[in-house]
Amino acid sequence: MVSLNVICSELARMAPLRLAESWDNVGLLVGNRQQSISRAMTCLTITPNVVDEAIDEKVDLVIAHHPLPFKSLQKITSDTIPGAMLLRLMGSSTAIYSAHTAFDSAADGINQMWAESLDLQSVGPLVLQEPTASPSSTAETSAESNIAAASLDGAGRVGKLVEPMLLDDLVRRLAADVGATAPRRVGSADQLVTKVAFACGSGGSFLAAAKRVGCDALITGEATFHTCLEAESMGIALGLLGHYWSERFAMEKLAARLSEAVPELTIWPSRSEHDPIENVNL
């Protein structure tokens, strides 16, 4: 067993919370820092199925990419799905931790993983950001205090392909890497891509930044219809892998990393989590 505080410090080392967006809710969200942890589970999002798995498997800590709670709650009751899930997890003394946008932007975080999957050259953040620490994350932030900001800290990633690729080939390759079942694109199939940006999850807000640095394509999970129209007007291709597929793989990698860093811990990525969006065969 190991204390929850030790695990929080290790997670903060991997994904410094100072990198989180100002609107985010990161760090230890539920739990007693002195609690002993022996079993942990990672997931993209806490859902009723994930809660069932955590309780059935006697999990002490759930490390979720998407925070629960995300927004401030005035009440925690079983009248709402978030409230019911929180009550069940707290009732079983299961702690909750989320790094969310800090993990997106970390030097070894999700967007960097994407950049490395293509062996991009001259990789850097798509957006340099002012570090912002969550006021509720003092202990984790303290654990980072002696860690200098890495050159790769920042939102999104941008870099150049070793060899130019056709848009269709690029999106197909990335989808295959993570098992995405219904990738989509904005732009012609034979559009040539040399410089590419990554913004995992719902990354349409990074379109303007991708344009500013001269990208041929932005790869993300999902984007709104109007963002797709804007990309088309700008002449920038979009690769849409699906929100789930653009991030879930990283939570699997995080479980492996944490297992190596904290060998006393039994940890696995949720086995019950799945993409709720299914394709309709026409």
Secondary structure, DSSP 8 states (H G I E B T S, - for coil): -EEHHHHHHHHHHHS-GGGS-TT---EEEES-TT-EE-EEEEESS--HHHHHHHHHTT-SEEEESS-SS-S--S---TTSHHHHHHHHHHHTT-EEEE-THHHHHSTTSHHHHHHHHTT-EEEE-SB-------TT-HHHHHHHTTS---TT-SBSEEEEEEEEEEHHHHHHHHHHHHT-SS-EEES-TT-EEEEEEEEEEE-GGGHHHHHHTT-SEEEEEE--HHHHHHHHHHT-EEEE--HHHHHHHHHHHHHHHHHHH-TT-EEEE-SS---S------
